Amino acid sequence: MADAYKTWQCRTCGYIYEEEKGAPDEGIAPGTRWADIADDWVCPMCGTAKADFDMIEL
């Protein structure tokens, strides 16, 4: 069984990235795992680095 999709939140502005939904407006397909997003990716809302996101449970 595959691992459940996870959700990540920007510490600065609260932007939510859900692996299941992806971020199509940012060129990230639905189902894209957090680990598969480039390390230099930044929050599309405020520019915070990927490293400054926390995994959360909704």
VMD Tcl script that builds the backbone (N, CA, C; Angstrom):
set m [mol new atoms 174]
animate dup $m
set s [atomselect $m all]
$s set {name element resname resid chain x y z} {
  {N N MET 1 A 0.842 -1.192 0.000}
  {CA C MET 1 A 0.000 0.000 0.000}
  {C C MET 1 A 0.882 1.248 0.000}
  {N N ALA 2 A 0.554 2.194 -0.835}
  {CA C ALA 2 A 1.332 3.433 -0.915}
  {C C ALA 2 A 1.094 4.294 0.321}
  {N N ASP 3 A 2.097 5.079 0.661}
  {CA C ASP 3 A 1.944 6.006 1.781}
  {C C ASP 3 A 0.857 7.017 1.464}
  {N N ALA 4 A 0.157 7.443 2.505}
  {CA C ALA 4 A -0.878 8.465 2.338}
  {C C ALA 4 A -0.240 9.775 1.905}
  {N N TYR 5 A -0.990 10.551 1.143}
  {CA C TYR 5 A -0.510 11.872 0.758}
  {C C TYR 5 A -0.406 12.752 1.997}
  {N N LYS 6 A 0.545 13.665 1.964}
  {CA C LYS 6 A 0.772 14.549 3.095}
  {C C LYS 6 A 0.498 15.997 2.692}
  {N N THR 7 A 0.398 16.858 3.710}
  {CA C THR 7 A 0.119 18.276 3.515}
  {C C THR 7 A 1.223 19.078 4.194}
  {N N TRP 8 A 1.664 20.123 3.530}
  {CA C TRP 8 A 2.760 20.960 4.021}
  {C C TRP 8 A 2.294 22.407 4.078}
  {N N GLN 9 A 2.736 23.142 5.111}
  {CA C GLN 9 A 2.312 24.532 5.288}
  {C C GLN 9 A 3.521 25.448 5.439}
  {N N CYS 10 A 3.446 26.580 4.747}
  {CA C CYS 10 A 4.481 27.613 4.843}
  {C C CYS 10 A 4.442 28.235 6.232}
  {N N ARG 11 A 5.590 28.299 6.883}
  {CA C ARG 11 A 5.670 28.904 8.225}
  {C C ARG 11 A 5.428 30.407 8.187}
  {N N THR 12 A 5.693 31.037 7.050}
  {CA C THR 12 A 5.594 32.493 6.963}
  {C C THR 12 A 4.169 32.974 6.696}
  {N N CYS 13 A 3.540 32.427 5.660}
  {CA C CYS 13 A 2.233 32.969 5.256}
  {C C CYS 13 A 1.073 31.998 5.411}
  {N N GLY 14 A 1.365 30.726 5.669}
  {CA C GLY 14 A 0.292 29.756 5.849}
  {C C GLY 14 A -0.151 29.053 4.575}
  {N N TYR 15 A 0.517 29.327 3.446}
  {CA C TYR 15 A 0.181 28.639 2.183}
  {C C TYR 15 A 0.222 27.130 2.414}
  {N N ILE 16 A -0.750 26.433 1.868}
  {CA C ILE 16 A -0.860 24.978 2.027}
  {C C ILE 16 A -0.521 24.281 0.714}
  {N N TYR 17 A 0.380 23.298 0.776}
  {CA C TYR 17 A 0.656 22.427 -0.366}
  {C C TYR 17 A 0.165 21.031 -0.013}
  {N N GLU 18 A -0.782 20.528 -0.782}
  {CA C GLU 18 A -1.305 19.181 -0.583}
  {C C GLU 18 A -0.767 18.298 -1.700}
  {N N GLU 19 A -0.042 17.240 -1.335}
  {CA C GLU 19 A 0.548 16.354 -2.348}
  {C C GLU 19 A -0.515 15.806 -3.295}
  {N N GLU 20 A -1.664 15.457 -2.776}
  {CA C GLU 20 A -2.723 14.871 -3.597}
  {C C GLU 20 A -3.194 15.838 -4.685}
  {N N LYS 21 A -3.282 17.124 -4.350}
  {CA C LYS 21 A -3.770 18.132 -5.294}
  {C C LYS 21 A -2.667 18.748 -6.134}
  {N N GLY 22 A -1.422 18.716 -5.627}
  {CA C GLY 22 A -0.327 19.370 -6.325}
  {C C GLY 22 A -0.516 20.876 -6.331}
  {N N ALA 23 A 0.127 21.521 -7.266}
  {CA C ALA 23 A -0.012 22.976 -7.446}
  {C C ALA 23 A 0.052 23.255 -8.946}
  {N N PRO 24 A -1.018 22.901 -9.660}
  {CA C PRO 24 A -1.017 23.038 -11.121}
  {C C PRO 24 A -0.643 24.436 -11.617}
  {N N ASP 25 A -1.032 25.477 -10.885}
  {CA C ASP 25 A -0.696 26.845 -11.292}
  {C C ASP 25 A 0.811 27.102 -11.205}
  {N N GLU 26 A 1.506 26.270 -10.434}
  {CA C GLU 26 A 2.957 26.389 -10.274}
  {C C GLU 26 A 3.702 25.334 -11.094}
  {N N GLY 27 A 2.967 24.557 -11.895}
  {CA C GLY 27 A 3.582 23.530 -12.727}
  {C C GLY 27 A 3.870 22.228 -11.985}
  {N N ILE 28 A 3.205 22.033 -10.835}
  {CA C ILE 28 A 3.402 20.818 -10.048}
  {C C ILE 28 A 2.138 19.963 -10.171}
  {N N ALA 29 A 2.294 18.797 -10.778}
  {CA C ALA 29 A 1.147 17.929 -11.060}
  {C C ALA 29 A 0.545 17.343 -9.789}
  {N N PRO 30 A -0.776 17.075 -9.803}
  {CA C PRO 30 A -1.396 16.374 -8.676}
  {C C PRO 30 A -0.662 15.059 -8.410}
  {N N GLY 31 A -0.514 14.733 -7.145}
  {CA C GLY 31 A 0.158 13.499 -6.761}
  {C C GLY 31 A 1.663 13.650 -6.581}
  {N N THR 32 A 2.196 14.860 -6.804}
  {CA C THR 32 A 3.635 15.082 -6.646}
  {C C THR 32 A 3.987 15.131 -5.164}
  {N N ARG 33 A 4.873 14.228 -4.770}
  {CA C ARG 33 A 5.309 14.162 -3.366}
  {C C ARG 33 A 6.222 15.343 -3.050}
  {N N TRP 34 A 6.206 15.752 -1.802}
  {CA C TRP 34 A 7.031 16.870 -1.336}
  {C C TRP 34 A 8.498 16.630 -1.651}
  {N N ALA 35 A 8.958 15.411 -1.439}
  {CA C ALA 35 A 10.363 15.072 -1.682}
  {C C ALA 35 A 10.751 15.217 -3.151}
  {N N ASP 36 A 9.762 15.177 -4.047}
  {CA C ASP 36 A 10.034 15.267 -5.478}
  {C C ASP 36 A 10.031 16.703 -6.009}
  {N N ILE 37 A 9.710 17.655 -5.148}
  {CA C ILE 37 A 9.751 19.064 -5.533}
  {C C ILE 37 A 11.184 19.552 -5.334}
  {N N ALA 38 A 11.691 20.324 -6.271}
  {CA C ALA 38 A 13.073 20.824 -6.209}
  {C C ALA 38 A 13.344 21.545 -4.891}
  {N N ASP 39 A 14.542 21.351 -4.365}
  {CA C ASP 39 A 14.931 21.977 -3.101}
  {C C ASP 39 A 14.962 23.496 -3.181}
  {N N ASP 40 A 15.102 24.049 -4.391}
  {CA C ASP 40 A 15.136 25.507 -4.523}
  {C C ASP 40 A 13.752 26.114 -4.793}
  {N N TRP 41 A 12.722 25.291 -4.730}
  {CA C TRP 41 A 11.349 25.775 -4.887}
  {C C TRP 41 A 11.021 26.706 -3.727}
  {N N VAL 42 A 10.229 27.731 -3.986}
  {CA C VAL 42 A 9.813 28.657 -2.936}
  {C C VAL 42 A 8.301 28.808 -2.939}
  {N N CYS 43 A 7.772 29.234 -1.819}
  {CA C CYS 43 A 6.331 29.453 -1.673}
  {C C CYS 43 A 5.858 30.439 -2.734}
  {N N PRO 44 A 4.803 30.080 -3.478}
  {CA C PRO 44 A 4.313 30.977 -4.524}
  {C C PRO 44 A 3.625 32.222 -3.969}
  {N N MET 45 A 3.275 32.207 -2.700}
  {CA C MET 45 A 2.589 33.353 -2.099}
  {C C MET 45 A 3.562 34.382 -1.510}
  {N N CYS 46 A 4.666 33.897 -0.894}
  {CA C CYS 46 A 5.538 34.839 -0.184}
  {C C CYS 46 A 7.029 34.661 -0.447}
  {N N GLY 47 A 7.416 33.603 -1.173}
  {CA C GLY 47 A 8.819 33.406 -1.504}
  {C C GLY 47 A 9.640 32.690 -0.441}
  {N N THR 48 A 8.990 32.152 0.584}
  {CA C THR 48 A 9.701 31.416 1.633}
  {C C THR 48 A 10.264 30.118 1.056}
  {N N ALA 49 A 11.449 29.748 1.494}
  {CA C ALA 49 A 12.121 28.539 1.010}
  {C C ALA 49 A 11.362 27.269 1.385}
  {N N LYS 50 A 11.473 26.251 0.540}
  {CA C LYS 50 A 10.851 24.945 0.794}
  {C C LYS 50 A 11.232 24.404 2.174}
  {N N ALA 51 A 12.461 24.650 2.599}
  {CA C ALA 51 A 12.939 24.162 3.897}
  {C C ALA 51 A 12.149 24.731 5.068}
  {N N ASP 52 A 11.443 25.828 4.849}
  {CA C ASP 52 A 10.688 26.472 5.921}
  {C C ASP 52 A 9.199 26.150 5.867}
  {N N PHE 53 A 8.890 24.960 5.389}
  {CA C PHE 53 A 7.526 24.430 5.420}
  {C C PHE 53 A 7.484 23.317 6.458}
  {N N ASP 54 A 6.344 23.138 7.085}
  {CA C ASP 54 A 6.154 22.064 8.056}
  {C C ASP 54 A 5.053 21.132 7.588}
  {N N MET 55 A 5.225 19.827 7.821}
  {CA C MET 55 A 4.169 18.885 7.516}
  {C C MET 55 A 3.082 19.050 8.582}
  {N N ILE 56 A 1.833 19.087 8.124}
  {CA C ILE 56 A 0.709 19.255 9.045}
  {C C ILE 56 A -0.350 18.208 8.771}
  {N N GLU 57 A -1.256 18.059 9.718}
  {CA C GLU 57 A -2.422 17.203 9.517}
  {C C GLU 57 A -3.655 18.075 9.602}
  {N N LEU 58 A -4.495 17.954 8.585}
  {CA C LEU 58 A -5.734 18.739 8.557}
  {C C LEU 58 A -6.887 17.956 9.132}
}
mol reanalyze $m
mol bondsrecalc $m
mol representation Tube
mol addrep $m
